Amino acid sequence: MSSQTPLAILSPDLQIQLKERTEGLLNEIINTNLQTRFVQEYDGLRKFRDGIKLLKDRSAHEVQECYHDSVPLTNYGAYEPFISKFLAEPCREEDVKDLLSPGLPFFIAKSSGTAGKAAKLFPKYRHFAGAPSRNRFTAKTCHILAMTYLRVIDVLGNEENPTKVIMTTVTSGMMRMQHDMGIEKDSDAIKITLPNTTCPIAVGHIRNYRSYLLMHALFALAEEKLTSFNMTFSTIFLDLIMFMEAEWPTLLSSIENGTIPELEETNHVREYLEPKLLPNPSRAQKLREIGKFKADPGWLSKIWPELKQVVCIVTGLFATTLPKMRHCLGPEVLINSCYIGASEALVGVSHSFTDLNLFKVTAKEFIEYLDITKCASPENLVPAWELETGRRYEVILTTRDGLWRYRLEDIIEVAGFDPGDGMPLLRYVERSNRELRLSAGVSITEAQLIEGILAGEKSLGKINEFTVVIDERASPRRFGYFVELYDAPKPNAHLVLHEVRDELRRINDNVDLNLSNKTIGEPTIRILKPGTFSEYRQWRVGIARTAAGQTKVPVFVTDDVTKEWLKERVIHELLDLADDSVVHATA
């Protein structure tokens, strides 16, 4: 974290340092992955391969020039035929070794597939040797990460025992890799608790979403000197608090007696958890005296007087959770915005406690930037040392795990440069290819949908979470919001319909034009029962059998199953009396 003001322009010295550091990283990646199957066999890299062969000295400068002149932009389609070899039955080592990076991957990361598209798979390789990393927290942390996985891939080699490679989420896989906890060590690891953490490893083996978070809450409540929470999304933190409130008497009884409560799908870990929870009547009594008064600001600071920070993603769609988090935590507990990245790679880490959408680019992957006002081609890529503050770019990755000029499809805005080392500072904007198309010529981005609904909070009330569908109940079609509020709608909540409409018209010219021509309808807003999106995460985890805590609510949904699921939980629809088509529409 830094309190220094970002530089708008790099000094000549910092520009040279950044250029040398960044180009050195590119050389390292190229030299490491040059002989992989993907580089040697992918047709799109033919020009690059031929160019490398013609180099006499193969100096760093020559290799970089060859890279810049001959490596095209790529997307997941280029890698899928190679990665799919891991799904073959049987999976043979000779087919997957040295595929994208040398050796076999430690795990295969599966993207969430939240956007409605098929999930993507990314092999993740171990790029360091030596002892596993130490826990970076010096005091007690409730670290919410899963040990579960989707499947085990047996990679058959010449030896009798196959190499086991798990498919899991990137957060779960990275945690395992950082602590050197391959699947073959699970039988021993399940018995331990990592240093400076509250929860035994066994909790991470619980798949049921509610039980998983309640067990984290139990061990966190038992630790009076808890100093931080760490998880992926802010919605996970709020779900944990909601479940904790609902089961307050049960959890306190467990702390008092040192017994593990009966929760769904936890029998397989009870024997490992029971020795970890010692009876603590005094702690239980202190918690009873505090009570579960969620309406009190700073309630969590009373439960954990030494709580210093909560680390989670709070940007983009998750920004709506900030008011509730701040209410629960009080003004003294810091909220750390974690990182910016995806299953493909980590792009940047949080740079400020006061500006939660400010990230410093890491030095782990080679990143180029595509000016979004120009066509997507290699000649329009901008290196880190030539970025312009205030301009927006798409992130392009060349990674140690074997991606080459990969279009991440995330749009960022350059906020400046770190005064210490010149690394770029970024703000997340939106996905470049995520638009909800209502009709020919009428589409809207995720960022615009978020901006639209937030413009109506003054009349509607604080929004907990939301998602958007194409509302086809009446003609013409329209954007339809499903919204979960912190509290009941305000008395004049119907005014939000005009506020959201006007904001969408202001920020999207095609929406404005088509509303005027009445070729699209005005936005609709349906209020969901409290706890709907927490229930959604539980539902999705159960369907996909993915790691508990990984599922997030998309900005918009298009599949009919989810739309029907949401409709069943509508408790109220806001109506515009001047719009008969909405008045007569059914939830």
N, C-alpha and C positions, 0 to 999 in steps of 0.2 A: 504494500500500500504506500502511496505517496501523497503528500500534501502540496507538492510543488506544482506551480502553474504549468500546463503543457506548453511546449514551444509551437508556435504557428508555422515556423520555417526552421529547417535544420541548419545549424552552422556548418561551414565547410568541413571542419574537423569531424563533427558528428556524422556528417554525410559520408565521409570517407570510411569512418569506423563501421557504420551500418552496412555500407556496400561490401567491405572486406569480410565482415562477419557473415553476411547473408550469402555471398558467393562461396565462402568456405563451406557453409552448410550444404549448398547445392552440390559442390564437388564431392563431399562425403557421401551424399545420397546416391549420386550417379555411380561412383566407384563401387559402392556396396551392392547396388541392385542391377548393375549392367549385365551380368551373366544370368539373370533370372529367366524363367520360362516365358514370362510375359514380354519382357524386352526382346527376347530372341525370336518370339513367334508371332507377336501381334503385328498385323499387317500395317497398322497405322504408324508404327515405329520403324518401318523399313528404311526410310530416308535417314533416320537417325543412326541406325545400325550401319548403313553403308558409309555414312559420313565419318563415323568413329573409326572404321576400318582404314580409311584413307589418311588418317592423321599419322604423321611420322613420329613425333615426339610425344603426342598425347599429353601435352601440357594442360594445366588447369584452365588456362585461358582458351586454348583450342577446344577443349571438351565443352566448355560453357558456350562458346560461340556456336558449336554444332547443336547443342541443346536448344538455344534460342532460335536458331534458323530452321530446325527440322522437327521438333516435337509439337504435335498438334494438340488442340484442346480435346479432352475426352470426357465422357460421362460413364455412368455405370454399365451401359450396354457393352462397352469395350472389355470390361473385366468379367462380366457374368459368365461367358463360356468357360473361362479359366477357373473361376471360383466354384462353378457348379461341379467340378471334378470331385470336390469334397463330398458331394451328395451321392456319388456313384456307389453302387453296391456290387462288389466290395470296393472300398476306397483303398487304392494301392499307393504306397509311398512313392514309387517311381513316377506316378502321375501328378503328385501334389507337392513333392519336395522342391524347394527353390522356386516356388510358383511366382510369387510377387516380390519376395525378399528371401535371402538365404535361409535354408533349413525348413523346418515345419513351424507353423504358427503356435503360439501358446494357447490361443483361443480364437474363435471366430465370432465377431461381434455381429449381432442382428439388429438392424434398425427397428424403430418402433412401428413403422408402417402406419402411423396415426393419420396421415393425410389421406388414407383410403387407397393408397397404392400398395403394391406388393412390397413386403419388407426386403431390404437389401442385406447382403452378407459381406463382411470385410475381415479377411484374415489379419490377426494382430500378432506381431512377432516380438520376441524378447530382444532388446537392443542393448542390453547391458549385462555385465557379468559381476560376480561377487555376491556379497551378502544382500538379502532382501532389504528394501527400504525401511527405515524406522517410521513409526507413527509420528506425524509432524505436530501433533498436539501435545502440549506439555502438561495439560490438566485434563480433568474428566470430560469426555465428549460422548454424546449420544450420536454415534455414526450409523446412519441408516443406509445400509447397503446389503444387497442380497447375495447369498451363496448359491442360489438355485440356478439351474440351467435348463435349456430347452431340449437338448439331446447330447449324446456322446457319440462322437465319430471315431470308430476304430480304424486307424491308418495302418494297413498291413505292410510290413517290411520283410526282411529276410529272417528276422528273429521270431521266436515262437510267440512272444507277447506283443500285441499291437500297441502302437502309441495312441493314447487317448487324447483327443482334442475336443473340448466342449464348445457348444454353441450357446452364447448367452448375451446379455446386454453389455455394452462397452464399459459401463460403470462397474458392474459386477466382475467382468473379466479383468479390468485394470486393477481392481482391488486385489484380486487373487494373484495377479502377476507381481504387483508391488510387494506383496508379502510372501511370495514364493509358495503359494498354496494351490498347487495343481490338484486335480481331482483325485489322484492317487494318495494324497495326504488328507483327504476329507475325514477318514476314520479317526485320525489323531487330532486334526484341527477342530473338529466339532466339540471337543472336550475343553477347549481353552477360551480365554477372553484376551483379546489383543491389548497390549499396554495402553493405559490412559483412556480406554473406552469403557462404557457402562455395560454394553450388551455382550453376552457370550456369543461366540461364532454360531452356536446352534440356532439362535434366533433367525439368522440369515437363511436357514434351511426351511423356514415356514413359507408356504406358497399362498395361503389364504391372506388376502390383503388386510382385512380388519384385524385378524389375529396377529399378523406380522407387526402391525403398528401398535397394537395394544401391548404386545410383549416388550417392544422397545419402550413404550410409555412406562410399563411396570418397573423396569430396571433403571430408567431415568429418574422416576419418582423416588426410588429407594436411595438414590445418590444425592444427598443434600448439597454437596460441593460441585455439582455439575456446572461446567463453565461454557459449554457450547453445544449446539446441534449442527449436524452436517448431513445433508441429503441432496437429492437431485433437484426436485421442484418444490416451490413454496407451497403448492397445494398438498403435498405429502405432509408437510409440517402442520398445516391447518387441519387435515384429516386426523392426524395423530392427536391433536388437542381436542377435537370434537369427540373422538372415540374415548379419550381419557375422561372427559366430562361425563359421558354416558355410563361408563363403568367405574366411576369414582369409588363407590363403596366396596366393590369387589377388589379393586387394585389395592386399596388401603388395607383391607383385610389380609390380602396376600403378603403385603409388606410386614404387617404386624406379626403374622404367624410363620412367615418364611415358607409359604406354600405357593405353588404355581397354579393359577386358576385354570379351570376347564374351558378351553377355547377351541374353536373348530380347527381341525387339521393340525393339531399340535402334539398328538400322542407320540409321534416318532422322535420328538426331541425332548420330551419331558424328563427322561432319565439324565440328560446332560444339563438341563436347566435347574433342576431341583437343588443340586449341591451349591449352586451359585447364588441363591437367594437366601440369605440368613435372616432369622427373625429379628425385627427391629421395631418393637412396640413404641419407643420414643419418637421415632421418625413418623410412624403412622399417626400418633396422637398430634404431632405438630401439624401434619397435613390436614387432619380433621379440624383443627383450630383455624387454619387458613380457609378451608372450605372451597367449594367449586364455584366461586362467584365470578363467572365469566364476564359479567357486566362491569366489573371493576377494572379500570385501566391498570395495566401493569401486573395483572394477576400472576403471570408466570414468574415475575421477578420476586414475588413473595414466596413462591414454591422453591425457587432456586436463587437465593440471594447473591450467589457468585456468578450467575449467568452473564456472560460478556458478549456473545455473538451467536447469530444464526446464519449458517452458510447454505445458500440454495439459489436457484435461478429465479429471479424476480423481474426479468425483462420481458418485453413483448406482451403476449397474452397474460403472463403471470403478474404483470404490474397491478392488476386489479386486486390482488391479494394483499398488497402493502398496507392499506388502512387497517385491515383486520389484524395483520401481524403486529403492526405498531401498537394497536390497542391492547393486544394480549401481552406484549413484551414490555411496554412502557418506554419512556424516552431514553433511558440509559443503555439499553441493550442494542448493540450494533447489528445491522443486517448487512451481510456480505454477499454480493451478487454472484459469487462463485466464478463462472467462466463463460466463454462463448465458444461453441464448437458443436460437433455432431459425432455420429458413429464413425465417420471417416477420419476425423482428426480433431485435436484440440487446437483452436486458433488463438485464443487469448485468455488471460486471467484477470480477475477483478483488480481495478487500479485505485478505487476510491470508496470510502465508506459513505461519503456524502453524495456522490454521483454514481448511482447504481447501474447506469448504462454506459460505463466507461471501462474499457478493457485494454490491457497492454498485450501486444502480440508476443507470443512465446518464440523462443529460438529453437524449437524442436522440429519444425517442418519448414520447407521452403515455400513461401507464399508470394504469389503474384496477384495483381489486381487488374480487373477488367473495367474500364470506364463504362458505366451503364448507358452513356449517351452514344457509344460507338458500337459497331457490329462485333460479334463474338469471333475474333480471329487472333492468332498469336501476335501479329504485329501491333495490336492495340493493347497488349498487356503492359502494365506499369510496374516497375520494381519498387520495393519498399522505400528506397531512398529518393524516389521521384514523385511520391504521393503529394497531393495538394490538400491542405486542410479545408474542410467544408465540402469536398466533393464526395460523391457516392460511387462505390465500386462493387463488383461481384468478386468474391474470394475464389482464387484458383490455387489448387494445392498440388505440390509434388512432395510426397511423404516418404518417410523411412519404411513404411509398410507397403510401398510399391505402387502408389498412385502417381500418375504422370499428368501434370497440367489438368487436373480433375476439376470440373466445374461443381463447386459445392452448392451453388444456387442460393447462397446467402448474400444479401445486400448489406453492406456496412457503410458508415460515413466516417471519414477520417476526422478525428477530433484534435489532432496535433501529434506531437512527438514527446517522448520522455526526455526531460532535460539531462538526465544522468547518462543514458547510453544511446539515445536517439531512436529507440524502438517506437514504431507507430502506435498510436492510441486510437481505438476504434469505438464506434457506437453501433449497436445492432439496429437495423432498420426493418427488414422483412425478408421473406423468401422471394426469390426472383420469379419463380414459375408458379406461385400459388395464388390463383385468382378464381373466384366463384363467378361462373358465366351464367347470366340470367337469360340472355337472348343474343341474337346476332348484334355485335357491336356494343353490348353492355356487359361488362365484367368489372369486378372490383377486387382489390388486393386485400390480403389479410390485415395489413396495417390500416387501410381505410375502414374496414369493418370494425376494427378495434376503436379507432378514432371516432367513428360514428356513434357507437353505443355509449362511449364514455362522455360524449357531449350531452347526454341526457340524464346524467346522474343527479343533477341538482333537483330535477322534478321527480325522477323515479325513485331515488334512494341509492345507497352504495351497492354496487354490483359485486357479488362474490365471484361468480364465473358465468360464462355464456358460451354459446355456439350459434352458428347460423346455418340455415337450410334455404333451399329454394322453395318458397311457399306456393303450392299449386292448388290450393283449395278453392280459389276463385280466379277468374280471368280479368285482367292480365296477371301473369306471374309476378312475384315480388320477393324481395329479400325478407326472410323471416328469422327473427331472433328468438332463441330460447334462453331465458335469463334466470339465474338464481340470485336472489338478493340476500344481504345480511339480515335485513328486517322486513317488515311488511311494506308494501308500496306506499309512497306518500299520498296525501289526499288528492293532489292534482297530478297524479302519475300519468294520466292520459296525455298530458302536454308533451311527454317525452316523444310521442309519435312524431310530432312536428319538429321537435329539436333534432331528433336523429335524421329525419328526412332532410331537413335543411342543411345539416352538416355533411351528409352524403352528397347532396347537390353541390355544396361548396367545394368539396375536395375531388369530385369526379365529374368531369364535364359531360360524359356520355350518360351518366345517371341523371344529371340535370336536364339534358335535352330530351331523354326518353320519358321522364316524368312529365315534362311539359307537354309532350305529344301524346301522353297517356298510353304509350306502348308498353310500359311496365307499371305495376301498381306500387302504391306507397308501402314502405316497410311495415311489417307487423311485429308485435312483441308479445310473447307468451311467457308467463311467470311459472317457474317450476317449483315444486315443493322443496322445502329446505333439505339439504343433504343429498340432492339428486346427483350431483357430479361426483361426490364421494362414492355413492352407490354405483355410478357409471364405471369408476375405476375398478371397483371390486368386480363388477360384471365383466369388464374387458379382460382383467387378469385371469378370471375363471375360464373365459372362452379361449384365450390365446395360450394359457398356461405359461405366461411369461413371468419374469421376475416381479415380485410384489414391489410396488413403488415406482415402477418404470413407466406405467401408462399415464398419458396426459390427454387432456380434452383438446381436440382440434378446434381451430378458429371456425371452420365450417365442416359439415358432414354432408355426404352425398349418398351414402348407402341407405336403402329403404329400411333395413332391420334396425339400425340405430335411430332413424327418424321416427319409426313407430314406437320404439322404446321410449324416446323422449316425449312423444305425444301422450303416452299413458301417464305421465307424471306432471302434466300441466294442471295447475290449480286456478289459474286466472289468465284471461286475455285482456289486454288493454285495447279499448275500442275508440275509434274516431267516429263520432255520431254523424259526421258529414260523409262518411264513406260506407255506403250500404253493403258493398261487397265484403267488407270486413265484419260488419255487424252480423251478417247472416252466415259467416263462415263458422265452422265448428272446430273445436280444438283437436 
